[in-house]
Amino acid sequence: MATQARELPSKQELPRDDYVDDEEEEEEEGEETWDDWESDGDDAAEGGGGVLCLFCSSRFDSESSLFAHCGAEHRFDFHKVVRELGLDFYGCIKLINFVRSKVAENKCWSCGQTFACNSELCGHLHVAETSQLEGNVPWAEDSYLKPFMEDDSLLHSLSIFDDDDEEKDCGMPMGKGEFSAGNGRLAEPQDNSLNTIIDDCSDISARFEKSVSTESLDGDSNVSLSEEQSDRQLKITRASVTAKEIKSVDDSYFGSYSSFGIHREMLGDKVRTDAYRDALLGNRSLMDGATVLDVGCGTGILSLFAAKAGASKVIAVDGSAKMCSVATQVAKSNGLLYDENACMEQKRSPQVISVVHTKAEELNNKIIIPPNGFDVLVSEWMGYCLLFESMLSSVIYARDHFLKPGGAILPDTATILGAGFGRGGTSLPFWENVYGFDMSCIGKEVTASSARFPVVDILASQDVVTDTAVLHSFDLATMKQSDMDFTASLELKLSSSGAAVPGVTWCHGIVLWFDTGFTNRFCKDKPVVLSTSPFSTPTHWSQTIFTFEEPIAMTSEGSVVGSSASVGTAGCPAVAIRCRVSIVRASQHRSIDISIETTGISSEGRKRSWTVQTFNL
């Protein structure tokens, strides 16, 4: 199971080279290298009062003076961009967070060009061609609703809709029931579009919905000025609440990995740990002298492997403060923790590991690193059913922002597979004979409950009754975050071995598992496959079991021709079962929703479909 970012000492305690200010950077020749990486002190973010400029360290007493400065000094006309793209309030919030995130990476917010330092970036900034952005803005993702800079006073003081004229100029006119997608286009109306925040704030959503629905088509409002001001504050509050909800889930998630028990389980999983060890230590041509980013380092075992394999620098990132401290101590105990003095004395020091307490998405807030400065990105991000915990999004973010073009991501492939299972995969056999007593009434109730909730457990290989089929494959080197949501189909037929027998075999549900590959695309010396299959050595991931509401009769022989019995019954067993499976990220952060549409097909081609089953993991 994946462990993401654990925590370490504060960034002031991290080893670093001498600080270099912007003026000195301008005088330096060549690009920033790993010898120049340093911790990014808090002073820039926290020093002084007022509203911080989007591009430089200047601060201002008001939002208006800040935007005037941005237009005059940085050629960024905020109000013009908002007006020409028809951005609503949320679109403005996203734009501000997007610009701040790009400036933190020394990238131009408009064209994406990367620079060695902030002063070079500021010298490059140009007027944006908004016509090229219309309908396809790069800040459309809801992730940009989350403040990039903690306690960003600009977001709290934002008042572009303070009067009717400004609102008409800056916002796209909306009719009743229409909602802006924040990207210059109207979003499709959805019943639950404003109901994604936690229950405690349902009154905020209700009031905000009311404020939108009472607005007339020509932009006139029937509510009082005080209510308008209140509703503007609600918009800010709602964005803040969403961010707080995500933070709460993240804190709980990272906190759960502060227990040594779960790390003992993962380290003791030989299939898992051996696969990563073999991929890192067995591919010296990839690892020798490489700069490595370990996302979700936990105890730091993957960083230790990378250092032992000859990496020149390893940055281990984790969101748990406790585990970062542990990883630091482990690296130090093994003589692998980065030591600035030792590295200056030795040209090739084994002390290459630095541990950073942060989420991967916020790494640039903690340390300054060369753009796309890593040769190798390694992470053990997989969860139950592969995608539970949704840590893959952090890995994709790290790949896009920190990995060199053509750099290696380990593992680089992931595949979800599935098969049908028989009666032995349920709890029915156990309850039918409990010390000689028949408790099958309990077994039926437990099985019925299993049809509503996924079960994570080890399934014996002899209980698999169909052939294995591939549900979906991911290329970790190229996939997008949106690819994590997918719909695919499995077609299952009885296998010639296992629990299948001549005549009728009952299929009680489907079981899903995953394989990840360290392929010869990057691991040319020694490719490795990590499998969680029921036919392989069990892992701590087990398999994920989905029980049908009623078992389906199957046969490898022809059904009775002309039978009037329903497909999937003993009178007309199915020769194939087709399952249409959808897996999407749930509204609750780090969870996934799974739906399964099941259809039985007879030898005559008749079909029968069952009610769609939905599961949350």
C-alpha positions as CSV (number, residue, x, y, z in Angstrom):
1,M,0.0,0.0,0.0
2,A,1.2,3.4,-0.9
3,T,2.7,5.7,1.7
4,Q,3.0,9.3,0.6
5,A,5.0,12.2,1.9
6,R,6.1,11.8,5.6
7,E,7.5,14.6,7.6
8,L,11.0,15.6,8.5
9,P,12.8,18.5,10.1
10,S,11.7,22.0,9.2
11,K,13.1,23.4,6.1
12,Q,15.5,25.6,8.0
13,E,17.2,22.4,9.3
14,L,17.7,20.9,5.9
15,P,21.3,20.8,4.5
16,R,21.9,23.4,1.9
17,D,24.5,25.4,0.0
18,D,25.0,29.1,0.7
19,Y,22.0,31.3,0.0
20,V,22.1,33.1,-3.2
21,D,19.9,36.2,-3.7
22,D,18.3,37.2,-7.0
23,E,21.0,39.8,-7.9
24,E,23.8,37.2,-7.5
25,E,21.8,34.7,-9.6
26,E,21.7,37.2,-12.5
27,E,25.4,37.4,-12.4
28,E,25.9,33.6,-12.5
29,E,26.4,31.9,-15.8
30,G,24.8,28.6,-16.8
31,E,21.8,26.8,-15.5
32,E,21.1,26.0,-11.9
33,T,22.4,22.6,-10.9
34,W,22.0,20.3,-8.0
35,D,25.0,21.9,-6.4
36,D,22.9,25.1,-6.1
37,W,19.8,23.6,-4.5
38,E,18.8,25.2,-1.2
39,S,15.9,25.4,1.2
40,D,13.4,28.1,0.4
41,G,13.1,30.1,3.7
42,D,9.8,31.3,5.0
43,D,10.8,34.9,4.9
44,A,9.6,35.4,1.3
45,A,6.2,34.1,2.0
46,E,5.7,35.5,5.5
47,G,7.8,38.6,5.7
48,G,6.0,41.9,5.9
49,G,2.3,42.7,5.8
50,G,-0.1,43.6,3.0
51,V,-0.8,41.7,-0.2
52,L,2.0,39.9,-1.9
53,C,2.6,40.5,-5.6
54,L,1.9,37.5,-7.9
55,F,5.4,37.8,-9.5
56,C,7.9,39.5,-7.2
57,S,8.4,40.1,-3.5
58,S,6.7,43.5,-3.4
59,R,3.7,44.0,-1.1
60,F,0.8,46.4,-1.3
61,D,-1.8,47.8,1.0
62,S,-4.7,47.0,-1.4
63,E,-5.7,44.7,-4.1
64,S,-6.1,47.6,-6.6
65,S,-2.6,48.8,-6.1
66,L,-1.2,45.3,-6.4
67,F,-3.0,44.7,-9.8
68,A,-1.9,48.2,-11.0
69,H,1.7,47.1,-10.2
70,C,1.2,43.8,-12.0
71,G,0.0,45.6,-15.1
72,A,2.7,48.2,-15.1
73,E,5.7,46.1,-14.0
74,H,4.8,42.6,-15.1
75,R,2.5,43.2,-18.1
76,F,-0.3,41.2,-16.4
77,D,-3.6,43.0,-16.7
78,F,-5.7,40.9,-14.3
79,H,-9.0,42.7,-15.0
80,K,-8.6,42.5,-18.7
81,V,-7.9,38.7,-18.6
82,V,-10.9,38.2,-16.4
83,R,-13.1,40.3,-18.7
84,E,-12.0,38.8,-22.0
85,L,-12.2,35.2,-20.7
86,G,-15.5,35.8,-18.9
87,L,-14.2,34.4,-15.7
88,D,-16.5,34.1,-12.7
89,F,-15.4,34.3,-9.1
90,Y,-14.1,30.8,-8.9
91,G,-12.3,31.3,-12.2
92,C,-10.5,34.3,-10.7
93,I,-9.5,32.2,-7.6
94,K,-8.1,29.5,-9.9
95,L,-6.3,32.0,-12.1
96,I,-4.5,33.6,-9.0
97,N,-3.5,30.2,-7.6
98,F,-2.4,29.0,-11.1
99,V,-0.2,32.1,-11.6
100,R,1.4,31.7,-8.1
101,S,2.1,28.0,-8.8
102,K,3.9,28.8,-12.1
103,V,5.9,31.7,-10.7
104,A,7.1,29.3,-7.9
105,E,8.5,27.1,-10.7
106,N,10.0,30.1,-12.5
107,K,7.7,29.5,-15.4
108,C,5.8,32.0,-17.5
109,W,2.1,31.7,-16.6
110,S,1.1,32.5,-20.2
111,C,3.5,30.5,-22.5
112,G,5.1,28.1,-20.0
113,Q,8.7,28.9,-20.7
114,T,11.0,28.0,-17.8
115,F,13.8,30.3,-16.4
116,A,16.7,29.8,-14.0
117,C,15.5,32.4,-11.5
118,N,12.7,34.8,-10.7
119,S,14.5,37.9,-12.1
120,E,14.9,36.3,-15.5
121,L,11.2,35.3,-15.4
122,C,10.1,38.8,-14.5
123,G,12.2,40.2,-17.4
124,H,10.4,37.8,-19.8
125,L,6.8,38.4,-18.8
126,H,4.6,39.5,-21.7
127,V,0.9,40.3,-22.4
128,A,-1.1,37.1,-22.7
129,E,-2.9,36.2,-25.9
130,T,-6.3,35.6,-24.3
131,S,-7.9,34.6,-27.6
132,Q,-5.7,31.5,-27.6
133,L,-6.8,30.6,-24.1
134,E,-10.6,31.1,-24.5
135,G,-12.5,27.8,-23.7
136,N,-9.3,26.0,-22.9
137,V,-7.6,27.7,-19.9
138,P,-4.8,25.7,-18.2
139,W,-6.3,26.5,-14.7
140,A,-9.6,24.8,-15.3
141,E,-8.9,22.0,-12.8
142,D,-10.7,22.3,-9.4
143,S,-7.3,21.7,-7.7
144,Y,-6.6,25.4,-8.4
145,L,-9.4,26.3,-6.0
146,K,-7.0,25.3,-3.2
147,P,-4.9,28.2,-2.1
148,F,-1.3,27.8,-3.4
149,M,0.0,30.1,-0.8
150,E,-1.2,29.6,2.8
151,D,-3.2,32.5,4.1
152,D,-3.1,34.3,0.8
153,S,-4.5,37.7,1.7
154,L,-5.2,38.4,-1.9
155,L,-7.8,35.7,-2.1
156,H,-9.6,37.0,1.0
157,S,-9.6,40.6,-0.3
158,L,-10.6,39.8,-3.8
159,S,-13.5,42.2,-4.8
160,I,-13.7,42.3,-8.5
161,F,-17.5,41.9,-8.3
162,D,-18.0,44.7,-5.8
163,D,-20.4,46.7,-8.0
164,D,-22.9,45.9,-10.8
165,D,-20.8,47.6,-13.5
166,E,-17.7,45.6,-12.7
167,E,-19.7,42.4,-12.5
168,K,-21.2,43.0,-15.9
169,D,-17.8,43.8,-17.3
170,C,-15.8,41.0,-15.7
171,G,-18.3,38.1,-15.6
172,M,-20.1,36.2,-18.3
173,P,-23.9,36.8,-18.0
174,M,-25.6,33.7,-16.6
175,G,-29.3,32.7,-16.6
176,K,-31.1,30.8,-13.9
177,G,-29.7,27.3,-13.5
178,E,-26.5,28.0,-15.3
179,F,-23.1,27.7,-13.7
180,S,-19.8,28.9,-15.0
181,A,-17.0,26.3,-15.3
182,G,-14.5,29.0,-14.4
183,N,-12.8,28.7,-17.8
184,G,-14.8,31.0,-20.0
185,R,-17.6,28.5,-20.8
186,L,-20.8,27.7,-19.1
187,A,-20.8,24.4,-17.2
188,E,-23.6,21.9,-17.8
189,P,-26.2,22.3,-15.0
190,Q,-25.9,19.4,-12.5
191,D,-28.1,18.7,-9.6
192,N,-25.2,18.2,-7.2
193,S,-22.8,20.8,-8.6
194,L,-22.9,22.8,-5.5
195,N,-23.2,20.0,-3.0
196,T,-19.6,18.8,-2.8
197,I,-18.6,20.3,0.5
198,I,-18.9,18.7,3.9
199,D,-22.2,18.4,5.7
200,D,-21.3,21.0,8.3
201,C,-21.3,23.6,5.7
202,S,-24.5,22.6,3.9
203,D,-26.0,26.0,4.9
204,I,-23.3,27.8,3.0
205,S,-24.1,25.8,-0.2
206,A,-27.8,26.4,0.2
207,R,-27.3,30.1,0.6
208,F,-25.0,30.3,-2.4
209,E,-27.4,28.3,-4.5
210,K,-30.1,30.8,-3.5
211,S,-28.0,33.7,-4.5
212,V,-27.4,32.3,-8.0
213,S,-31.0,31.2,-8.6
214,T,-32.4,34.6,-7.6
215,E,-30.3,36.5,-10.1
216,S,-32.2,37.5,-13.2
217,L,-31.1,37.0,-16.8
218,D,-30.1,40.7,-17.3
219,G,-27.8,40.6,-14.3
220,D,-30.1,42.6,-11.9
221,S,-30.3,41.3,-8.4
222,N,-33.3,41.0,-6.1
223,V,-31.3,40.7,-3.0
224,S,-30.0,43.5,-0.8
225,L,-26.5,45.0,-0.8
226,S,-25.8,43.4,2.5
227,E,-26.9,40.0,1.2
228,E,-24.6,40.4,-1.9
229,Q,-21.7,41.2,0.4
230,S,-22.5,38.2,2.5
231,D,-22.7,35.9,-0.6
232,R,-19.4,37.1,-1.8
233,Q,-17.9,36.1,1.5
234,L,-19.7,32.8,1.2
235,K,-17.9,32.2,-2.1
236,I,-14.6,32.7,-0.3
237,T,-15.7,30.6,2.6
238,R,-16.8,27.7,0.3
239,A,-13.4,27.6,-1.5
240,S,-11.7,27.7,1.9
241,V,-13.9,24.9,3.3
242,T,-13.1,22.7,0.3
243,A,-9.4,23.2,0.9
244,K,-9.9,22.5,4.6
245,E,-11.8,19.3,3.9
246,I,-9.0,18.1,1.6
247,K,-6.4,19.1,4.3
248,S,-8.4,17.2,6.9
249,V,-8.5,14.0,4.8
250,D,-4.8,14.4,4.0
251,D,-3.9,14.9,7.6
252,S,-5.8,11.7,8.5
253,Y,-4.2,9.9,5.6
254,F,-0.6,10.9,6.5
255,G,-1.3,10.3,10.2
256,S,-2.4,6.8,9.5
257,Y,1.1,6.1,8.1
258,S,2.7,7.3,11.3
259,S,2.1,3.9,12.8
260,F,5.1,1.6,12.6
261,G,2.7,-1.4,12.3
262,I,1.7,-0.5,8.7
263,H,5.4,0.0,7.8
264,R,6.3,-3.3,9.3
265,E,3.6,-4.9,7.1
266,M,4.8,-3.2,4.0
267,L,8.5,-3.9,4.6
268,G,7.7,-7.5,5.4
269,D,5.9,-7.9,2.1
270,K,8.7,-9.6,0.2
271,V,6.9,-9.4,-3.1
272,R,6.6,-5.6,-2.8
273,T,10.0,-4.8,-1.3
274,D,12.0,-7.3,-3.4
275,A,10.5,-5.9,-6.6
276,Y,11.7,-2.3,-5.8
277,R,15.0,-3.6,-4.5
278,D,15.6,-5.6,-7.7
279,A,14.5,-2.7,-9.9
280,L,16.8,-0.2,-8.2
281,L,19.8,-2.3,-7.4
282,G,19.6,-4.4,-10.6
283,N,19.7,-1.5,-13.0
284,R,23.0,0.2,-12.3
285,S,23.1,1.8,-15.8
286,L,20.0,3.7,-14.8
287,M,20.9,4.6,-11.3
288,D,24.6,5.3,-11.3
289,G,25.0,9.1,-10.8
290,A,21.3,9.7,-11.1
291,T,19.3,12.4,-9.2
292,V,16.3,10.6,-7.7
293,L,13.0,11.8,-6.2
294,D,11.2,9.4,-3.9
295,V,7.6,10.4,-3.5
296,G,6.0,9.0,-0.3
297,C,9.2,7.8,1.2
298,G,7.9,6.4,4.5
299,T,10.8,4.8,6.3
300,G,13.0,5.7,3.4
301,I,13.6,2.2,2.1
302,L,13.4,3.1,-1.6
303,S,15.8,6.0,-1.0
304,L,18.2,3.7,0.7
305,F,18.1,1.3,-2.3
306,A,18.6,4.3,-4.7
307,A,21.6,5.6,-2.7
308,K,23.1,2.1,-2.6
309,A,22.6,1.8,-6.3
310,G,24.8,4.8,-6.9
311,A,22.5,7.8,-7.1
312,S,24.3,11.1,-6.7
313,K,21.4,12.8,-4.9
314,V,18.1,11.5,-3.5
315,I,15.3,13.8,-2.3
316,A,12.9,11.8,-0.1
317,V,9.4,13.4,0.2
318,D,6.7,12.6,2.7
319,G,3.7,14.3,4.2
320,S,4.0,12.7,7.7
321,A,6.2,14.7,10.1
322,K,6.9,11.6,12.2
323,M,7.9,9.4,9.3
324,C,10.2,12.2,7.9
325,S,12.0,12.3,11.2
326,V,12.3,8.5,11.2
327,A,13.5,8.4,7.6
328,T,16.1,11.1,8.4
329,Q,17.4,9.1,11.4
330,V,17.4,5.8,9.3
331,A,19.5,7.5,6.6
332,K,21.8,9.0,9.1
333,S,22.2,5.6,10.9
334,N,23.3,4.0,7.7
335,G,25.7,6.8,6.7
336,L,23.6,7.9,3.8
337,L,22.1,11.2,5.0
338,Y,23.3,14.3,3.1
339,D,26.1,16.1,4.9
340,E,27.2,19.3,3.2
341,N,30.7,19.2,4.8
342,A,31.3,15.6,3.8
343,C,30.1,16.3,0.2
344,M,32.6,19.2,0.0
345,E,35.5,17.0,1.1
346,Q,34.6,14.0,-1.1
347,K,33.8,14.3,-4.8
348,R,31.5,11.3,-4.7
349,S,30.1,10.9,-1.2
350,P,27.6,8.2,-0.3
351,Q,25.8,10.7,1.9
352,V,23.2,11.7,-0.7
353,I,19.7,11.5,0.9
354,S,17.8,14.6,2.0
355,V,14.4,14.2,3.5
356,V,11.7,16.9,3.0
357,H,8.4,17.1,4.9
358,T,5.8,18.1,2.3
359,K,3.4,16.8,-0.2
360,A,4.8,16.3,-3.7
361,E,2.6,19.1,-5.0
362,E,4.2,21.6,-2.6
363,L,7.8,20.6,-2.9
364,N,8.8,23.8,-4.6
365,N,7.5,25.7,-1.5
366,K,10.1,23.9,0.6
367,I,13.2,23.7,-1.5
368,I,14.5,25.3,-4.6
369,I,15.4,22.7,-7.3
370,P,16.4,23.0,-10.9
371,P,13.3,22.8,-13.2
372,N,12.7,19.2,-14.2
373,G,15.9,18.4,-12.3
374,F,15.4,14.6,-11.5
375,D,16.6,11.7,-13.6
376,V,14.5,9.1,-11.8
377,L,11.1,9.3,-10.0
378,V,10.3,6.3,-7.8
379,S,7.2,5.8,-5.7
380,E,5.3,3.0,-4.1
381,W,1.9,4.7,-4.7
382,M,-0.4,1.7,-5.2
383,G,-3.4,1.2,-3.0
384,Y,-6.2,-1.5,-2.8
385,C,-7.6,-2.1,-6.3
386,L,-4.6,-0.1,-7.5
387,L,-6.3,3.4,-7.2
388,F,-7.6,3.6,-3.6
389,E,-6.0,6.5,-1.8
390,S,-5.5,8.3,-5.1
391,M,-1.8,8.9,-4.5
392,L,-1.2,8.4,-8.2
393,S,-2.2,12.1,-8.8
394,S,0.8,13.2,-6.7
395,V,3.1,11.0,-8.7
396,I,1.8,12.4,-12.0
397,Y,2.2,15.9,-10.6
398,A,5.8,15.2,-9.6
399,R,6.5,13.6,-13.0
400,D,5.2,16.7,-14.9
401,H,7.0,19.2,-12.7
402,F,10.2,17.6,-11.5
403,L,11.2,14.8,-13.8
404,K,13.5,15.5,-16.8
405,P,12.1,15.0,-20.3
406,G,12.7,11.3,-21.0
407,G,13.4,10.6,-17.3
408,A,12.6,7.3,-15.7
409,I,9.5,6.7,-13.6
410,L,9.5,3.5,-11.5
411,P,7.3,1.6,-11.9
412,D,6.3,2.8,-15.4
413,T,3.2,0.6,-16.1
414,A,0.2,-0.6,-14.1
415,T,-2.5,-3.0,-15.1
416,I,-5.8,-3.9,-13.4
417,L,-6.9,-7.5,-14.1
418,G,-9.9,-9.5,-13.1
419,A,-11.7,-12.9,-13.0
420,G,-14.8,-14.5,-11.8
421,F,-14.8,-16.4,-8.5
422,G,-16.9,-19.3,-7.2
423,R,-18.6,-20.3,-4.0
424,G,-15.3,-20.8,-2.2
425,G,-14.6,-17.0,-2.5
426,T,-17.6,-16.3,-0.3
427,S,-18.1,-17.0,3.4
428,L,-20.9,-19.5,2.7
429,P,-18.8,-22.7,3.2
430,F,-17.6,-21.5,6.6
431,W,-21.0,-20.9,8.0
432,E,-22.5,-24.1,6.7
433,N,-20.4,-26.2,9.1
434,V,-19.3,-24.4,12.3
435,Y,-18.1,-27.2,14.6
436,G,-20.8,-29.5,13.1
437,F,-23.6,-26.9,13.3
438,D,-25.4,-25.3,10.4
439,M,-25.2,-21.5,10.5
440,S,-25.9,-20.9,6.9
441,C,-28.5,-18.3,7.8
442,I,-25.6,-16.1,8.9
443,G,-23.6,-16.9,5.8
444,K,-26.5,-15.7,3.6
445,E,-26.7,-12.4,5.4
446,V,-23.0,-11.9,5.3
447,T,-23.0,-12.6,1.5
448,A,-25.8,-10.2,1.0
449,S,-23.9,-7.5,2.8
450,S,-20.8,-8.3,0.6
451,A,-22.9,-7.4,-2.4
452,R,-23.0,-3.8,-1.1
453,F,-19.4,-3.4,0.1
454,P,-16.1,-4.4,-1.5
455,V,-14.0,-6.9,0.4
456,V,-10.2,-6.8,0.5
457,D,-9.0,-10.3,1.2
458,I,-6.8,-13.1,-0.1
459,L,-8.7,-15.2,-2.7
460,A,-7.4,-18.8,-3.1
461,S,-6.4,-19.5,-6.7
462,Q,-8.6,-22.6,-6.7
463,D,-11.6,-20.4,-6.2
464,V,-11.1,-18.5,-9.5
465,V,-13.5,-20.1,-12.0
466,T,-12.9,-18.0,-15.1
467,D,-10.0,-17.1,-17.3
468,T,-8.2,-13.9,-16.4
469,A,-9.0,-10.7,-18.4
470,V,-7.3,-7.3,-18.5
471,L,-9.6,-4.5,-17.4
472,H,-7.4,-1.4,-17.9
473,S,-3.7,-0.5,-18.4
474,F,-1.9,2.7,-17.5
475,D,1.3,4.1,-18.9
476,L,2.8,6.0,-16.0
477,A,5.2,7.9,-18.2
478,T,2.4,9.5,-20.3
479,M,-1.0,9.3,-18.5
480,K,-2.9,12.3,-17.3
481,Q,-4.6,12.7,-14.0
482,S,-8.0,12.5,-15.8
483,D,-7.0,9.0,-17.0
484,M,-7.5,7.8,-13.4
485,D,-11.3,7.9,-14.1
486,F,-12.2,5.2,-16.6
487,T,-14.8,2.8,-17.8
488,A,-13.8,-0.6,-19.3
489,S,-15.2,-4.1,-19.8
490,L,-14.2,-7.6,-18.9
491,E,-15.6,-10.6,-20.7
492,L,-15.3,-13.7,-18.6
493,K,-15.5,-17.3,-19.7
494,L,-15.0,-20.5,-17.7
495,S,-11.5,-21.7,-17.4
496,S,-10.5,-25.3,-18.1
497,S,-8.9,-25.6,-14.6
498,G,-9.6,-24.3,-11.1
499,A,-13.0,-24.6,-9.5
500,A,-14.8,-25.1,-12.9
501,V,-16.4,-28.5,-13.4
502,P,-18.4,-30.1,-16.2
503,G,-22.0,-28.9,-16.3
504,V,-23.0,-25.8,-14.3
505,T,-20.5,-23.7,-12.4
506,W,-21.7,-20.8,-10.3
507,C,-19.9,-17.5,-10.5
508,H,-20.5,-15.4,-7.3
509,G,-18.7,-12.2,-8.3
510,I,-15.5,-10.7,-9.8
511,V,-12.1,-10.2,-8.2
512,L,-9.8,-7.4,-9.2
513,W,-6.0,-7.1,-8.7
514,F,-3.1,-5.3,-10.3
515,D,0.4,-5.8,-11.7
516,T,3.0,-3.1,-11.9
517,G,5.9,-3.2,-14.3
518,F,9.5,-1.9,-14.2
519,T,9.8,-2.5,-17.9
520,N,12.9,-2.5,-20.1
521,R,11.9,1.0,-21.3
522,F,13.9,2.2,-18.2
523,C,15.1,-0.9,-16.5
524,K,17.2,-2.3,-19.3
525,D,19.5,-4.3,-17.2
526,K,16.8,-6.1,-15.2
527,P,13.1,-5.6,-15.9
528,V,10.8,-6.5,-12.9
529,V,7.1,-7.3,-12.5
530,L,5.3,-6.8,-9.2
531,S,2.1,-8.9,-9.2
532,T,-0.8,-9.1,-6.7
533,S,-2.5,-11.9,-8.5
534,P,-4.3,-14.7,-6.6
535,F,-2.0,-17.0,-8.6
536,S,1.1,-15.4,-7.2
537,T,2.6,-15.1,-3.7
538,P,0.2,-13.1,-1.5
539,T,0.9,-9.4,-0.8
540,H,-0.4,-7.0,1.7
541,W,-2.6,-5.6,-1.0
542,S,-4.5,-8.9,-1.2
543,Q,-7.2,-8.7,-3.9
544,T,-10.5,-6.7,-4.0
545,I,-13.6,-8.8,-4.1
546,F,-17.0,-7.7,-5.5
547,T,-19.9,-10.1,-4.9
548,F,-22.9,-10.3,-7.2
549,E,-26.3,-9.8,-5.7
550,E,-27.1,-13.2,-7.0
551,P,-24.8,-15.9,-8.4
552,I,-24.7,-16.5,-12.1
553,A,-24.8,-20.0,-13.6
554,M,-22.1,-20.6,-16.2
555,T,-21.1,-23.4,-18.5
556,S,-18.5,-24.1,-21.1
557,E,-21.0,-26.2,-23.0
558,G,-23.9,-25.1,-25.1
559,S,-27.2,-24.2,-23.4
560,V,-30.4,-26.0,-23.9
561,V,-31.7,-24.8,-27.3
562,G,-35.1,-23.2,-27.0
563,S,-35.0,-23.0,-23.2
564,S,-37.3,-20.3,-21.8
565,A,-35.3,-20.1,-18.6
566,S,-33.6,-16.8,-17.7
567,V,-30.0,-16.5,-18.8
568,G,-27.6,-17.2,-15.9
569,T,-29.9,-19.8,-14.2
570,A,-29.3,-23.5,-14.0
571,G,-31.9,-23.9,-16.8
572,C,-29.9,-21.6,-19.2
573,P,-26.4,-21.1,-17.9
574,A,-24.3,-18.3,-19.5
575,V,-21.3,-19.1,-21.6
576,A,-19.9,-15.6,-20.9
577,I,-20.3,-12.8,-18.4
578,R,-19.6,-9.3,-19.6
579,C,-18.9,-6.8,-16.8
580,R,-18.7,-3.1,-17.6
581,V,-16.7,-1.5,-14.8
582,S,-16.3,2.2,-14.0
583,I,-13.8,3.4,-11.5
584,V,-13.7,7.1,-10.7
585,R,-12.3,9.3,-7.9
586,A,-15.0,9.9,-5.3
587,S,-16.2,13.2,-4.0
588,Q,-14.5,12.3,-0.7
589,H,-10.8,13.0,-1.2
590,R,-8.6,9.9,-1.7
591,S,-11.6,7.5,-2.1
592,I,-12.9,5.8,-5.3
593,D,-16.3,4.9,-6.5
594,I,-16.8,1.7,-8.5
595,S,-19.9,0.6,-10.5
596,I,-20.3,-2.8,-12.1
597,E,-22.9,-3.5,-14.9
598,T,-23.2,-7.3,-15.4
599,T,-24.6,-9.1,-18.4
600,G,-24.9,-12.8,-19.0
601,I,-24.8,-14.2,-22.5
602,S,-26.1,-17.6,-23.5
603,S,-24.8,-19.9,-26.3
604,E,-27.8,-18.7,-28.4
605,G,-26.8,-15.1,-28.0
606,R,-29.6,-14.2,-25.6
607,K,-28.6,-11.7,-22.9
608,R,-29.7,-10.8,-19.4
609,S,-28.6,-7.8,-17.5
610,W,-28.6,-7.3,-13.7
611,T,-29.1,-4.2,-11.7
612,V,-26.0,-2.0,-11.6
613,Q,-24.0,-2.4,-8.4
614,T,-22.1,0.5,-6.9
615,F,-19.3,0.3,-4.4
616,N,-17.2,2.9,-2.5
617,L,-13.7,2.1,-1.4
